[in-house]
Amino acid sequence: MKTKKWNIAWPDIDAIRKLTNQYGYAPLTAAVLCARGMDTPEKAAGFLSHDLSGLHDPFLLPDMHAAVDAITKAIAAGEHIAVFGDYDVDGITSTCVLVRYLKSRGAVCSHYIPDRLTEGYGLNKAALLQLKEQGVSMVVTVDSGITATEEIAYAKEIGLKVVVTDHHECKDALPDAIAIVNPKRSDSSYPFKDLAGVGVVFKLICAMAGAEGWQDVLTGYLDLVAVGTIADVMLLQGENRIIVTYGLALLQQTENPGLRMLMREAGVEERRVTSSLVSFTLAPRINAAGRMGCADQAAELFLTDSPSRAQEIAVMLCCQNKERQNAENAILKQAFDVLQKEYDPQEDRMIVLWGENWHHGVIGIVSSRISDRYGCPTVLISLDGDLGKGSGRSVNGFNLFEALEHSSAFLEKFGGHALAAGLTITRENLPAFKESICAYARENISEEDLMPVVNVDCLISPDDISLEAIRELAILEPYGMGNREPIFAMRELTVEEITPISSDRHLKMSLIKEGRRFTAMLFGTGSGGCPVVQGDMVDAAFSLEINHFRGRQNIQLMLKDIRLSDCELEKDHYFLSCYSNFINGQELTDSQVNMLYPNRADLVAVWRHIISRAQGGKLTAPYNTLSRRISYESRRMINIGKLFVCLDVFSESCLLSYHFKNNLLHIRMRPFKGKADITKSVVLATLRHRKQQNAADQAI
């Protein structure tokens, strides 16, 4: 479990009291609002508002009049309109919302979503020609098109009219289309710049519907619009907060057969619909279709009016999601096997790996998982013949696009942004590319950059936590980008129990403070990665959740991080200082010598733990975690000072080497034949002599 930096906010107590006493906010809710700068009634009310009156006039978007006029005329003339989408959730929902609406207006309408694996993102000439040959006369792009200058020029050349709706960043020169509706245009005066692609489509159909049809648009489409907005990780403030709040309410009782069947097959039909449920349950299943090359199935799911057909497709999407997970896990296992042998946490600032025929559609997700686990930028490359296609994910503070630009001499092409990018490379350039970009990372990434951050809203005590207080926090929803779930911290809890669950993939803990016992869940970390043991005094950072089980409601702490309290660290510091004094030849008291001197059973306990945990002949662990874990497992008193003495003994005997940096112990096993004789250890002899000398001094 990687060490994390806690950024703890200290909201103004008087402001919290004012929001609580004068304006009725619950204390915990008021504390979160104040921690995030909403420390006045006006700011709090403005942030929390999700009134429909906050939706802006769609005609404030650039070219909206031209887009509505062109599409309306095409419908009236009976022209064949094709909606050109994208294969991710935002693109699929954008496509389906516009197709359903245009058909409701009597339009002759079809859709086209490019294949992720063979066509890639965005407009392409072959697809445009195919649409033209099918009788299409107008193409409306959704969630794409803003940079397709060459493709749109080609469309015009072959007689296709193009309307662009998009939300991505614009280049200086815009395509030559009939209309380009994008809030990020440099000439846009639209008040909210952060609409998803499906959000721009929503504004388009609102403009087409007019005041008389506005309510029907809200009730008919906001469920899909909310799904696309959440899945594209858009800022959940302003218009997006309104869209998602109302969309989630509609999604709870959706009339769209596809959404309803997808929720049923995912096993969440009866659960309260939240942004997290969309992000972690629905969106991956929709995305799986695009990743596995079947985005049209996901589009059909939301376009069909047949419940039976919707159920068939929902089952297929769930199966594709399992295939996607299997493909991910297979690549992840191969990657971890390599990293266990080659990755050096002290020297490496970036990970670059490649493999034969890794699935193009999932390497981006695997890159993200590796980046999260190791806390550094990661690029994975799938090789097919002499060519490789790669996908990378970065960490805050390191611009991956600029890193690729620096090493572009070794690339065929690349694109993306600071945190995510893609590339194409020849097989022969792989070693040179890896050397170049990793050298760039070493120069531009500091230790601080690689340290994950936990943003804590405030410190709390057991008295602040109740079922009612947790329920009150719901007014802060929906959570997402720009409005993360509240995180609290509590100091000096005692670890009563740690229980591995789900085959030791997660941990359930019992934590006690001031007579209150809390159940805490630590997901994604098994017992081998847990930084604390039973009996430790710890600080915990967590979100709060109400667990419903067999008709009962219980409070759960959902741990974001757990670490040793200062009192535990002070003990470690004392043991380390005793060890340091010993190494430097300074005097030690009899009790200090006894604390450092390991007997045979102590040495055996340390050695057995190291050889059982080392992978590829290496073991890296926080020093205080390692000593505590050995103590707990062996039921012996192995403080950090004694641990270092044991390591020195093994090092003298050529059994291992180690170094200590940034609170991490890096241990490497050394090849050794025969049986080591630790009785000749100078370290043990010196400690034994100190012990005898202290005894002699006391006798005098």
C-alpha positions as CSV (number, residue, x, y, z in Angstrom):
1,M,0.0,0.0,0.0
2,K,1.7,3.2,-1.2
3,T,2.3,6.0,1.3
4,K,-0.1,8.9,0.7
5,K,0.0,12.6,1.5
6,W,-3.0,13.9,3.4
7,N,-4.2,17.4,2.6
8,I,-6.5,18.2,5.6
9,A,-8.7,21.2,5.3
10,W,-9.4,23.2,8.4
11,P,-12.8,24.9,7.8
12,D,-13.7,27.9,9.8
13,I,-15.6,26.9,12.9
14,D,-17.7,30.1,13.1
15,A,-18.8,29.7,9.4
16,I,-19.8,26.1,10.2
17,R,-21.8,27.2,13.2
18,K,-23.5,29.9,11.1
19,L,-24.6,27.5,8.4
20,T,-25.8,25.1,11.0
21,N,-27.5,27.3,13.5
22,Q,-29.0,30.0,11.2
23,Y,-29.5,28.1,7.9
24,G,-30.3,24.6,9.0
25,Y,-27.5,22.6,7.5
26,A,-26.4,19.5,9.4
27,P,-23.0,20.1,11.1
28,L,-21.1,17.5,9.0
29,T,-22.6,18.9,5.8
30,A,-21.8,22.4,6.8
31,A,-18.2,21.4,7.6
32,V,-17.8,19.9,4.1
33,L,-19.3,23.0,2.4
34,C,-17.0,25.3,4.3
35,A,-14.0,23.1,3.6
36,R,-14.7,23.6,-0.1
37,G,-15.1,27.3,0.0
38,M,-18.9,27.4,0.2
39,D,-18.7,29.1,3.6
40,T,-21.6,31.6,3.2
41,P,-25.3,30.9,2.7
42,E,-25.2,32.4,-0.8
43,K,-22.2,30.3,-1.9
44,A,-23.7,27.1,-0.4
45,A,-27.1,27.6,-1.9
46,G,-25.6,28.5,-5.3
47,F,-23.5,25.3,-5.3
48,L,-26.2,23.0,-4.1
49,S,-28.9,24.4,-6.4
50,H,-30.2,22.1,-9.1
51,D,-33.2,24.1,-10.2
52,L,-34.2,23.7,-13.8
53,S,-34.2,27.4,-14.1
54,G,-30.4,27.2,-14.0
55,L,-30.3,25.7,-17.5
56,H,-29.0,28.2,-20.0
57,D,-30.7,29.2,-23.3
58,P,-29.4,26.7,-25.9
59,F,-29.3,29.4,-28.5
60,L,-26.4,31.0,-26.6
61,L,-24.2,28.2,-28.1
62,P,-22.4,29.3,-31.2
63,D,-24.0,28.2,-34.5
64,M,-27.1,26.8,-32.7
65,H,-29.5,28.8,-34.9
66,A,-27.7,27.5,-38.1
67,A,-27.7,23.9,-36.8
68,V,-31.4,23.9,-35.9
69,D,-32.3,25.5,-39.2
70,A,-30.3,23.1,-41.3
71,I,-31.5,19.9,-39.5
72,T,-35.2,21.1,-39.5
73,K,-35.0,21.8,-43.3
74,A,-33.5,18.3,-43.9
75,I,-36.3,16.7,-41.9
76,A,-38.9,18.6,-43.8
77,A,-37.3,17.6,-47.2
78,G,-37.2,14.0,-46.2
79,E,-33.5,13.8,-46.4
80,H,-31.6,10.9,-45.0
81,I,-29.7,12.1,-41.9
82,A,-26.9,10.1,-40.3
83,V,-25.7,10.7,-36.8
84,F,-22.0,10.0,-36.6
85,G,-21.0,9.1,-33.0
86,D,-18.2,7.6,-31.0
87,Y,-17.7,4.2,-29.2
88,D,-17.4,5.4,-25.6
89,V,-20.4,5.9,-23.3
90,D,-20.6,9.7,-24.0
91,G,-20.5,9.0,-27.8
92,I,-23.1,6.1,-27.6
93,T,-25.6,8.1,-25.5
94,S,-25.1,11.1,-27.7
95,T,-25.9,9.1,-30.7
96,C,-29.0,7.5,-29.2
97,V,-30.4,10.7,-27.8
98,L,-30.2,12.4,-31.1
99,V,-31.4,9.5,-33.2
100,R,-34.4,8.9,-31.0
101,Y,-35.3,12.6,-31.0
102,L,-34.9,13.0,-34.8
103,K,-37.1,9.9,-35.4
104,S,-39.7,11.3,-33.0
105,R,-39.8,14.4,-35.4
106,G,-40.3,12.1,-38.4
107,A,-36.8,12.2,-39.7
108,V,-35.3,9.5,-42.0
109,C,-32.4,8.8,-39.7
110,S,-29.6,6.2,-39.1
111,H,-26.4,6.2,-37.2
112,Y,-22.8,5.3,-37.6
113,I,-20.3,4.5,-34.9
114,P,-16.7,3.7,-36.0
115,D,-15.1,0.5,-34.9
116,R,-12.6,1.2,-32.2
117,L,-10.2,-1.6,-33.2
118,T,-10.2,-1.0,-37.0
119,E,-11.2,2.6,-37.6
120,G,-10.3,4.4,-34.4
121,Y,-11.8,7.7,-33.2
122,G,-13.7,10.2,-35.2
123,L,-14.7,10.8,-38.8
124,N,-12.9,8.9,-41.6
125,K,-13.3,9.2,-45.4
126,A,-14.2,5.6,-46.0
127,A,-17.1,5.8,-43.6
128,L,-18.3,9.1,-45.1
129,L,-18.2,7.6,-48.6
130,Q,-20.1,4.5,-47.4
131,L,-22.8,6.8,-45.9
132,K,-23.1,8.8,-49.2
133,E,-23.5,5.5,-51.1
134,Q,-26.3,4.6,-48.7
135,G,-28.3,7.7,-49.7
136,V,-27.3,9.9,-46.7
137,S,-27.3,13.6,-47.5
138,M,-26.6,15.1,-44.1
139,V,-24.2,14.0,-41.3
140,V,-24.5,15.3,-37.8
141,T,-21.5,14.5,-35.6
142,V,-21.8,14.0,-31.9
143,D,-19.0,13.9,-29.4
144,S,-16.6,14.3,-32.3
145,G,-15.8,16.3,-35.5
146,I,-14.2,19.5,-34.1
147,T,-10.7,18.6,-35.4
148,A,-11.8,16.7,-38.6
149,T,-11.0,19.5,-41.0
150,E,-9.8,17.3,-43.8
151,E,-12.6,14.7,-43.4
152,I,-15.3,17.4,-43.5
153,A,-13.7,19.0,-46.5
154,Y,-13.9,15.5,-48.2
155,A,-17.6,15.2,-47.1
156,K,-18.4,18.5,-48.8
157,E,-16.5,17.3,-51.9
158,I,-18.7,14.2,-52.2
159,G,-21.9,16.1,-51.6
160,L,-22.5,15.6,-47.8
161,K,-23.7,18.4,-45.6
162,V,-22.1,18.3,-42.1
163,V,-23.3,19.7,-38.8
164,V,-20.7,19.3,-36.0
165,T,-21.7,19.0,-32.3
166,D,-18.8,18.4,-30.0
167,H,-17.3,19.4,-26.6
168,H,-13.6,18.7,-27.2
169,E,-10.9,21.4,-27.4
170,C,-10.8,23.3,-30.7
171,K,-7.9,24.1,-32.9
172,D,-7.4,27.6,-34.3
173,A,-8.9,26.7,-37.7
174,L,-12.4,25.2,-37.5
175,P,-13.8,22.7,-40.1
176,D,-15.9,24.1,-43.0
177,A,-19.2,22.7,-41.8
178,I,-22.8,24.2,-42.0
179,A,-22.7,24.7,-38.2
180,I,-20.2,23.9,-35.4
181,V,-21.9,23.7,-32.0
182,N,-19.3,23.6,-29.3
183,P,-19.1,25.5,-26.0
184,K,-15.3,25.5,-26.1
185,R,-15.1,27.5,-29.3
186,S,-12.9,30.6,-28.8
187,D,-15.8,32.8,-29.9
188,S,-18.3,31.1,-27.6
189,S,-20.1,33.3,-25.0
190,Y,-22.0,30.3,-23.6
191,P,-21.9,30.5,-19.8
192,F,-21.0,26.9,-19.1
193,K,-18.0,25.3,-20.9
194,D,-18.0,21.8,-19.4
195,L,-20.9,20.1,-21.1
196,A,-20.3,16.5,-22.2
197,G,-20.8,15.5,-25.8
198,V,-24.3,14.3,-24.8
199,G,-24.9,17.5,-23.0
200,V,-24.3,19.5,-26.3
201,V,-26.8,17.1,-28.0
202,F,-29.3,17.8,-25.2
203,K,-29.0,21.5,-25.8
204,L,-29.5,20.9,-29.5
205,I,-32.7,19.0,-29.1
206,C,-33.9,21.5,-26.5
207,A,-33.4,24.2,-29.1
208,M,-35.2,22.2,-31.8
209,A,-38.1,21.4,-29.4
210,G,-38.6,25.0,-28.4
211,A,-40.5,26.1,-25.3
212,E,-43.6,24.0,-26.1
213,G,-41.6,20.8,-26.3
214,W,-39.0,21.5,-23.6
215,Q,-40.7,19.4,-20.9
216,D,-41.0,16.4,-23.1
217,V,-37.3,16.6,-23.9
218,L,-36.5,16.7,-20.1
219,T,-38.5,13.6,-19.2
220,G,-37.7,11.7,-22.4
221,Y,-33.9,12.0,-22.5
222,L,-32.3,13.2,-19.3
223,D,-31.7,9.7,-18.0
224,L,-29.4,8.9,-21.0
225,V,-27.9,12.4,-20.9
226,A,-27.0,11.9,-17.2
227,V,-25.3,8.5,-17.9
228,G,-23.1,10.0,-20.6
229,T,-22.2,13.0,-18.6
230,I,-21.2,10.9,-15.5
231,A,-19.3,8.3,-17.6
232,D,-17.3,11.0,-19.4
233,V,-16.1,12.3,-15.9
234,M,-17.4,15.8,-16.5
235,L,-17.4,18.6,-13.9
236,L,-20.5,18.1,-11.8
237,Q,-21.2,21.7,-11.2
238,G,-23.5,24.3,-12.9
239,E,-25.6,22.8,-15.7
240,N,-24.1,19.4,-15.3
241,R,-25.2,19.2,-11.7
242,I,-28.8,20.0,-12.8
243,I,-28.7,17.5,-15.7
244,V,-27.3,14.7,-13.6
245,T,-29.5,15.4,-10.5
246,Y,-32.7,15.2,-12.6
247,G,-31.3,12.5,-14.9
248,L,-30.6,10.2,-11.9
249,A,-34.1,10.7,-10.6
250,L,-35.5,9.6,-14.0
251,L,-33.0,6.7,-14.2
252,Q,-34.4,5.3,-11.0
253,Q,-37.7,4.7,-12.8
254,T,-36.6,4.9,-16.4
255,E,-38.9,4.1,-19.3
256,N,-36.1,3.3,-21.6
257,P,-36.2,-0.5,-22.1
258,G,-32.4,-0.7,-22.6
259,L,-31.5,1.2,-19.5
260,R,-34.0,-0.8,-17.4
261,M,-32.8,-4.2,-18.7
262,L,-29.1,-3.2,-18.3
263,M,-29.8,-2.3,-14.6
264,R,-31.7,-5.6,-14.1
265,E,-28.9,-7.7,-15.6
266,A,-26.3,-5.8,-13.6
267,G,-28.3,-6.6,-10.4
268,V,-28.9,-3.0,-9.4
269,E,-32.5,-2.5,-10.4
270,E,-33.7,-2.2,-6.8
271,R,-30.7,-0.1,-5.6
272,R,-30.7,3.7,-5.2
273,V,-29.3,5.1,-8.3
274,T,-26.2,7.3,-7.7
275,S,-23.4,8.7,-9.9
276,S,-21.2,6.0,-8.4
277,L,-23.6,3.3,-9.5
278,V,-23.5,4.7,-13.0
279,S,-19.7,5.1,-13.0
280,F,-18.8,1.7,-11.6
281,T,-21.7,-0.6,-12.7
282,L,-23.5,0.7,-15.8
283,A,-20.8,2.6,-17.6
284,P,-18.2,-0.3,-17.7
285,R,-20.9,-2.5,-19.3
286,I,-21.7,0.1,-22.0
287,N,-18.0,0.8,-22.6
288,A,-17.2,-2.9,-22.9
289,A,-19.1,-3.0,-26.2
290,G,-16.9,-0.3,-27.7
291,R,-13.7,-1.8,-26.2
292,M,-14.5,-5.2,-27.6
293,G,-15.5,-3.8,-31.0
294,C,-19.3,-4.0,-30.7
295,A,-20.4,-0.5,-30.0
296,D,-23.4,-0.9,-32.3
297,Q,-24.9,-3.3,-29.8
298,A,-24.8,-0.7,-27.0
299,A,-26.4,1.8,-29.4
300,E,-29.2,-0.7,-30.3
301,L,-29.8,-1.3,-26.6
302,F,-30.9,2.3,-26.1
303,L,-32.6,2.6,-29.4
304,T,-34.9,-0.4,-29.3
305,D,-38.4,-0.2,-27.9
306,S,-38.6,-4.0,-27.5
307,P,-38.1,-5.1,-23.8
308,S,-37.2,-8.7,-25.0
309,R,-34.6,-7.4,-27.5
310,A,-33.3,-5.0,-24.8
311,Q,-32.8,-7.9,-22.4
312,E,-30.9,-10.0,-25.0
313,I,-28.5,-7.1,-25.6
314,A,-28.1,-6.3,-21.9
315,V,-27.1,-10.0,-21.4
316,M,-24.6,-9.7,-24.2
317,L,-23.1,-6.5,-22.8
318,C,-22.7,-8.1,-19.4
319,C,-20.9,-11.0,-21.1
320,Q,-18.7,-8.7,-23.1
321,N,-17.9,-6.9,-19.8
322,K,-16.7,-10.2,-18.4
323,E,-14.6,-10.8,-21.5
324,R,-13.2,-7.3,-21.1
325,Q,-12.3,-8.0,-17.5
326,N,-10.7,-11.4,-18.4
327,A,-8.6,-9.6,-21.2
328,E,-7.6,-6.9,-18.7
329,N,-6.6,-9.4,-16.0
330,A,-4.6,-11.5,-18.5
331,I,-2.6,-8.4,-19.5
332,L,-2.3,-7.3,-15.9
333,K,-0.9,-10.6,-14.8
334,Q,1.7,-10.5,-17.6
335,A,2.6,-6.9,-16.7
336,F,3.0,-7.7,-12.9
337,D,5.2,-10.7,-13.7
338,V,7.6,-8.5,-15.6
339,L,7.4,-5.7,-13.0
340,Q,8.2,-8.0,-10.1
341,K,11.5,-8.8,-11.8
342,E,12.4,-5.5,-13.4
343,Y,10.7,-2.6,-11.5
344,D,12.9,-0.6,-9.2
345,P,10.8,1.7,-7.0
346,Q,13.9,3.7,-6.0
347,E,15.1,4.5,-9.6
348,D,12.1,4.1,-11.9
349,R,9.8,7.1,-12.5
350,M,7.9,5.6,-15.3
351,I,6.7,2.2,-16.6
352,V,6.8,1.2,-20.3
353,L,5.8,-2.4,-21.2
354,W,4.8,-4.2,-24.4
355,G,3.4,-7.5,-25.2
356,E,2.3,-9.6,-28.2
357,N,-1.3,-9.1,-29.3
358,W,-2.6,-7.4,-26.1
359,H,-6.1,-6.3,-26.7
360,H,-6.1,-2.8,-28.1
361,G,-9.5,-2.0,-26.5
362,V,-8.4,-2.6,-22.9
363,I,-4.7,-1.6,-22.6
364,G,-5.8,1.9,-21.6
365,I,-7.7,0.5,-18.6
366,V,-4.7,-1.7,-17.7
367,S,-2.4,1.3,-17.9
368,S,-4.6,3.1,-15.5
369,R,-4.7,0.3,-13.1
370,I,-0.9,-0.1,-13.1
371,S,-0.4,3.7,-12.8
372,D,-2.8,3.7,-9.8
373,R,-1.0,0.7,-8.1
374,Y,2.6,2.0,-8.7
375,G,1.8,5.7,-8.5
376,C,3.7,6.6,-11.7
377,P,3.0,7.2,-15.4
378,T,2.5,4.0,-17.4
379,V,2.5,3.2,-21.1
380,L,1.4,-0.2,-22.4
381,I,2.0,-1.2,-26.1
382,S,0.3,-4.0,-28.0
383,L,2.5,-5.5,-30.7
384,D,1.0,-7.0,-33.9
385,G,3.7,-7.8,-36.4
386,D,6.2,-4.9,-36.8
387,L,3.8,-2.3,-35.4
388,G,2.7,-1.5,-31.9
389,K,-0.2,0.6,-30.6
390,G,0.0,2.0,-27.2
391,S,-2.0,3.7,-24.5
392,G,-0.7,5.6,-21.6
393,R,-2.0,7.1,-18.3
394,S,-0.2,9.7,-16.2
395,V,-0.2,11.2,-12.7
396,N,-0.9,14.7,-11.7
397,G,2.1,16.9,-12.2
398,F,3.5,15.0,-15.2
399,N,2.3,15.9,-18.7
400,L,2.3,12.7,-20.7
401,F,1.6,14.4,-24.0
402,E,4.7,16.6,-23.6
403,A,6.7,13.5,-22.6
404,L,5.6,11.7,-25.9
405,E,6.5,14.9,-27.8
406,H,10.0,14.8,-26.3
407,S,10.4,11.2,-27.6
408,S,8.5,11.7,-30.8
409,A,11.5,10.8,-33.0
410,F,10.8,7.2,-32.1
411,L,7.1,7.3,-32.7
412,E,5.0,7.0,-35.9
413,K,2.3,9.1,-34.4
414,F,0.8,10.1,-31.1
415,G,-1.9,12.2,-29.5
416,G,-3.8,12.9,-26.3
417,H,-3.4,15.2,-23.4
418,A,-1.6,15.6,-20.1
419,L,-3.1,12.6,-18.3
420,A,-3.9,10.2,-21.1
421,A,-2.5,9.6,-24.6
422,G,-2.1,7.1,-27.4
423,L,0.7,6.2,-29.8
424,T,1.8,4.1,-32.7
425,I,5.4,2.8,-32.8
426,T,7.5,0.3,-34.8
427,R,8.8,-2.8,-33.0
428,E,12.5,-1.8,-33.6
429,N,12.0,1.6,-31.9
430,L,10.7,0.2,-28.7
431,P,13.9,0.0,-26.7
432,A,15.1,3.5,-27.7
433,F,11.6,4.9,-27.0
434,K,11.6,3.4,-23.5
435,E,15.0,4.6,-22.7
436,S,14.2,8.2,-24.0
437,I,10.9,8.6,-22.2
438,C,12.0,7.0,-19.0
439,A,15.1,9.4,-18.9
440,Y,12.7,12.3,-19.5
441,A,10.5,11.1,-16.6
442,R,13.5,10.8,-14.2
443,E,14.4,14.4,-15.0
444,N,10.8,15.8,-14.6
445,I,9.2,13.7,-11.9
446,S,10.1,14.2,-8.2
447,E,9.3,12.0,-5.3
448,E,6.6,14.4,-4.3
449,D,4.9,14.0,-7.7
450,L,4.6,10.3,-7.2
451,M,3.0,10.5,-3.8
452,P,-0.8,10.0,-4.1
453,V,-2.8,12.6,-2.3
454,V,-5.9,12.2,-0.1
455,N,-7.9,15.4,0.2
456,V,-9.6,15.4,3.6
457,D,-12.5,17.7,4.2
458,C,-12.1,17.8,8.0
459,L,-11.1,16.0,11.2
460,I,-14.0,14.5,13.1
461,S,-14.6,12.6,16.3
462,P,-16.9,9.6,17.0
463,D,-19.6,11.9,18.3
464,D,-19.9,13.5,14.8
465,I,-20.9,10.2,13.2
466,S,-24.5,9.0,13.2
467,L,-26.9,7.5,10.7
468,E,-28.8,10.9,10.5
469,A,-25.6,12.8,9.8
470,I,-24.7,10.5,7.0
471,R,-28.2,10.8,5.5
472,E,-27.9,14.6,5.6
473,L,-24.7,14.4,3.5
474,A,-26.9,13.3,0.6
475,I,-27.8,16.9,-0.3
476,L,-24.2,17.2,-1.5
477,E,-24.8,14.6,-4.2
478,P,-24.3,13.9,-7.1
479,Y,-20.6,13.2,-6.6
480,G,-18.1,13.3,-9.3
481,M,-15.5,15.6,-10.9
482,G,-15.5,18.9,-9.1
483,N,-17.7,17.5,-6.3
484,R,-16.0,14.4,-4.9
485,E,-17.5,12.4,-2.1
486,P,-16.7,13.9,1.3
487,I,-13.7,12.4,3.0
488,F,-13.1,12.7,6.8
489,A,-10.3,11.8,9.1
490,M,-10.1,10.5,12.6
491,R,-7.0,10.2,14.7
492,E,-5.8,7.6,17.2
493,L,-8.2,4.7,16.6
494,T,-7.2,1.2,17.9
495,V,-7.1,-1.7,15.5
496,E,-9.2,-4.4,17.2
497,E,-9.4,-6.9,14.3
498,I,-8.4,-7.3,10.6
499,T,-10.3,-9.8,8.5
500,P,-9.4,-10.7,4.9
501,I,-12.4,-11.0,2.6
502,S,-13.0,-12.0,-1.0
503,S,-10.0,-14.3,-1.1
504,D,-7.9,-11.7,0.6
505,R,-8.5,-9.0,-2.1
506,H,-10.1,-6.7,0.5
507,L,-10.0,-6.2,4.2
508,K,-12.6,-5.7,6.9
509,M,-11.4,-4.0,10.1
510,S,-12.8,-3.2,13.5
511,L,-11.6,0.1,14.8
512,I,-12.3,1.5,18.3
513,K,-12.2,5.1,19.7
514,E,-13.7,6.5,22.8
515,G,-15.8,3.4,23.3
516,R,-17.3,3.4,19.8
517,R,-16.6,0.5,17.6
518,F,-16.6,1.1,13.8
519,T,-16.6,-1.4,10.9
520,A,-14.1,-0.2,8.3
521,M,-13.6,-1.5,4.7
522,L,-10.3,-1.3,2.8
523,F,-10.9,-2.3,-0.8
524,G,-8.1,-3.3,-3.2
525,T,-5.7,-4.2,-0.4
526,G,-5.1,-7.7,1.0
527,S,-3.5,-8.6,4.3
528,G,-0.1,-8.6,2.6
529,G,-0.4,-4.9,1.7
530,C,-1.9,-3.7,4.9
531,P,0.3,-1.1,6.6
532,V,-1.0,-1.8,10.1
533,V,-1.6,-4.8,12.4
534,Q,-3.9,-5.7,15.2
535,G,-3.3,-3.5,18.3
536,D,-1.8,-0.5,16.4
537,M,-3.0,3.0,17.1
538,V,-3.9,4.4,13.7
539,D,-5.2,7.5,11.9
540,A,-7.9,6.8,9.2
541,A,-9.2,8.8,6.2
542,F,-12.6,7.6,5.0
543,S,-15.9,8.3,3.5
544,L,-19.1,7.4,5.3
545,E,-21.7,4.9,4.2
546,I,-24.8,3.2,5.5
547,N,-24.7,-0.5,5.0
548,H,-28.1,-2.2,4.6
549,F,-28.1,-5.9,5.6
550,R,-31.0,-8.1,6.5
551,G,-33.2,-5.2,7.4
552,R,-30.6,-3.5,9.6
553,Q,-28.6,-0.3,8.9
554,N,-25.1,0.0,10.1
555,I,-22.4,2.7,9.7
556,Q,-19.3,1.8,7.7
557,L,-16.1,3.7,7.2
558,M,-14.9,3.3,3.6
559,L,-11.2,3.7,4.0
560,K,-9.2,5.8,1.6
561,D,-6.0,5.5,3.6
562,I,-4.9,4.2,7.0
563,R,-1.6,5.0,8.7
564,L,0.1,4.8,12.0
565,S,-0.7,7.5,14.6
566,D,2.0,9.9,15.8
567,C,2.3,8.0,19.1
568,E,3.3,4.9,17.2
569,L,5.7,6.8,15.0
570,E,7.4,8.3,18.1
571,K,8.1,4.8,19.4
572,D,9.6,3.9,16.0
573,H,11.7,7.0,16.1
574,Y,13.0,6.0,19.6
575,F,14.0,2.5,18.4
576,L,15.7,3.9,15.3
577,S,17.6,6.4,17.4
578,C,18.8,3.6,19.7
579,Y,20.0,1.6,16.6
580,S,21.7,4.7,15.2
581,N,23.5,5.3,18.5
582,F,24.7,1.7,18.5
583,I,26.0,1.9,14.9
584,N,27.8,5.1,15.7
585,G,29.5,3.6,18.8
586,Q,27.6,5.7,21.4
587,E,26.7,4.4,24.8
588,L,23.4,2.5,25.3
589,T,21.6,1.7,28.5
590,D,21.0,-2.0,29.4
591,S,17.4,-1.8,28.4
592,Q,18.3,-0.3,25.0
593,V,20.8,-3.1,24.4
594,N,18.1,-5.6,25.3
595,M,15.7,-4.0,22.9
596,L,18.1,-4.3,20.1
597,Y,19.7,-7.7,20.8
598,P,17.9,-10.5,18.8
599,N,18.0,-14.0,20.0
600,R,17.9,-17.0,17.7
601,A,14.1,-17.1,17.6
602,D,14.0,-13.4,16.6
603,L,16.4,-14.0,13.8
604,V,14.4,-17.0,12.5
605,A,11.2,-15.0,12.6
606,V,12.7,-12.2,10.5
607,W,14.3,-14.5,8.0
608,R,11.2,-16.7,7.5
609,H,9.1,-13.6,6.9
610,I,11.5,-12.2,4.3
611,I,12.0,-15.3,2.3
612,S,8.2,-16.0,2.3
613,R,7.3,-12.5,1.1
614,A,10.2,-11.8,-1.3
615,Q,9.2,-11.9,-5.0
616,G,11.8,-12.3,-7.6
617,G,14.4,-12.2,-4.8
618,K,13.2,-8.7,-3.8
619,L,11.1,-7.2,-1.0
620,T,10.2,-3.6,-0.6
621,A,8.1,-2.5,2.4
622,P,7.7,0.5,4.8
623,Y,10.1,-0.2,7.6
624,N,7.6,0.2,10.4
625,T,5.1,-2.0,8.6
626,L,7.6,-4.7,8.1
627,S,8.7,-4.8,11.8
628,R,5.1,-4.8,13.0
629,R,4.0,-7.5,10.7
630,I,6.8,-9.8,11.7
631,S,6.0,-9.1,15.4
632,Y,2.4,-9.8,14.9
633,E,2.9,-13.0,12.9
634,S,5.7,-14.4,15.1
635,R,4.3,-13.1,18.4
636,R,7.8,-11.8,19.2
637,M,8.9,-8.3,20.0
638,I,10.6,-7.2,16.8
639,N,10.9,-3.4,17.0
640,I,12.4,-1.5,14.1
641,G,15.8,-1.2,15.7
642,K,16.0,-5.0,16.3
643,L,14.8,-5.5,12.7
644,F,17.8,-3.5,11.4
645,V,20.2,-5.5,13.6
646,C,18.8,-8.7,12.1
647,L,19.2,-7.3,8.6
648,D,22.8,-6.3,9.4
649,V,23.5,-9.9,10.6
650,F,22.1,-11.4,7.4
651,S,24.0,-8.9,5.3
652,E,27.3,-9.8,7.1
653,S,26.5,-13.4,6.3
654,C,26.0,-12.6,2.6
655,L,22.4,-13.7,2.7
656,L,21.0,-10.4,1.6
657,S,21.6,-6.8,1.0
658,Y,19.4,-3.9,1.9
659,H,19.1,-0.1,1.8
660,F,16.8,2.3,3.6
661,K,15.4,5.4,1.8
662,N,12.3,7.5,2.2
663,N,10.9,5.2,4.9
664,L,11.1,2.2,2.7
665,L,13.3,-0.9,3.2
666,H,14.5,-2.4,-0.1
667,I,15.8,-5.9,0.5
668,R,17.5,-8.1,-2.2
669,M,18.3,-11.8,-1.6
670,R,21.8,-12.9,-2.5
671,P,22.7,-16.3,-4.0
672,F,24.1,-18.5,-1.3
673,K,25.0,-22.1,-1.2
674,G,25.4,-24.2,1.9
675,K,24.5,-23.0,5.5
676,A,25.3,-19.5,6.7
677,D,27.1,-19.2,10.0
678,I,25.7,-16.2,11.8
679,T,27.5,-16.9,15.0
680,K,30.5,-15.0,13.6
681,S,28.5,-11.8,13.2
682,V,30.4,-8.7,14.3
683,V,27.1,-6.9,15.0
684,L,25.9,-9.7,17.3
685,A,29.3,-9.9,19.0
686,T,29.4,-6.1,19.6
687,L,25.9,-6.1,21.1
688,R,26.8,-9.1,23.3
689,H,29.9,-7.3,24.5
690,R,27.9,-4.1,25.3
691,K,25.5,-6.3,27.2
692,Q,28.3,-7.9,29.2
693,Q,30.0,-4.6,29.8
694,N,26.8,-3.0,31.1
695,A,26.3,-6.0,33.4
696,A,29.9,-5.6,34.7
697,D,29.4,-1.9,35.3
698,Q,26.3,-2.5,37.3
699,A,28.1,-5.2,39.4
700,I,30.8,-2.6,40.3
